[in-house]
């Protein structure tokens, strides 16, 4: 699964206010970033961003950082969707 798909799943759990699902999706994203090989340089960069944001969100950061992390995930998802068009 690509970084944008993980971002989408994290955001879906966030939008549902499902804390357990949110934490699970963060962990799934981190495992993927550590274990899967990126096919392209762009995917590698996206995974680095996803990993950084997921780690930050997992650490129960401040509201400001939480909002920034969610905004970055939305950007990652949107950027990927624009490239598909």
N, C-alpha and C positions, 0 to 999 in steps of 0.2 A: 504494500500500500504506500502511495506517495505522501509527501509532506502535506500537500493541500487536502488530501482526503482525511488525513489525521486531524488537521486543523478543523475541517468541517465537522468531524465527529465530536471533537472537544467542544466546539461552539454549539452543536446541537444539544449536548448534555448541559451546557451552561444556560442555554435559552430555556430549557425545561426545568431549570433550577434543581437539577438532580445532582447533589453533591457526590454521592457514591459513584454515579456514572461519570461525572466530571473527573474525579480522581482516577478512576479506572482508565479512562481515555488518555489522560496525561501519562500514566504509566505505560500504556500500550504504545504511545508515541515515542517515549524515551527508549523503550526496548527496541522498537523498530529502527530508530536513529542509530543505536549502538550496534545493531546486528545486520542490517540490510545494506547492501552496497548500492550506492547511487549510480544510475545509468549514465547520467550526464553531469557536467559541471554545474549547471543550473539546479538540478535536483540536489546535488551535494550542498550548494549554498542554501537551498530551501530547508533541507534537513538540519543544517547548522542553526538556522533561525528557529525552526520548530523546537529543536532540542533546548536551546537557550531559553525560549519562552516557556516551554513546559517545565523546565527546572525552576524557573522563577515562580510560576504559578503554583507549583507543588510545595513551595516553601512557605505558603500562607503569608504572602507578602502584604504590604499595605494596600488600601483601597486604590490609591493612585497607581501603583504598579500593576495591580490586578486589572484595572481598566486599560492601562497601556498594553498589557499582554494580550488581552482580548482584542484590542484594536489591531495589534500586529497579526494575530491569527486571522482576523477578517481580511486584512491586507493580503496575507499569504494565499488565502482561499480565492479572493477576488482576482489577484494577479494570475493565478493558475487558470481560472475560468476564462479570463480575457485572452489568454494564449491559445485556448482551444477553439476560439471563434475564428 
